[in-house]
Amino acid sequence: MHDIHLANQIAKIIQNYAQKNGLRQIKKVSLELGSIIEHGQAIESENLKYNINLLLPKVEIEVKSIKGDEWKLVSIEGEPM
């Protein structure tokens, strides 16, 4: 359940970015994910990808593991309006 919370936050950021930058359809999103603990459990990259795809189907999600305790949105690719 903790993965869906972060996935929801990320999906909202992605959607806002797409709207502000005139993207009609989001194709690919690249993220970096460190060691994040929410509600006593580590967020796993595969679970995060799965949950983002529940919220944003048809978007290719790429997650790269990094050192540290944060996540970062690296890039968003899409089709312009």
Secondary structure by P-SEA (a helix, b strand, c coil): caaaaaaaaaaaaaaaaaaaaccccccbbbbbbcccccccbbbbaaaaaaaaaaacccbbbbbbbbccccccccbbbbbcc
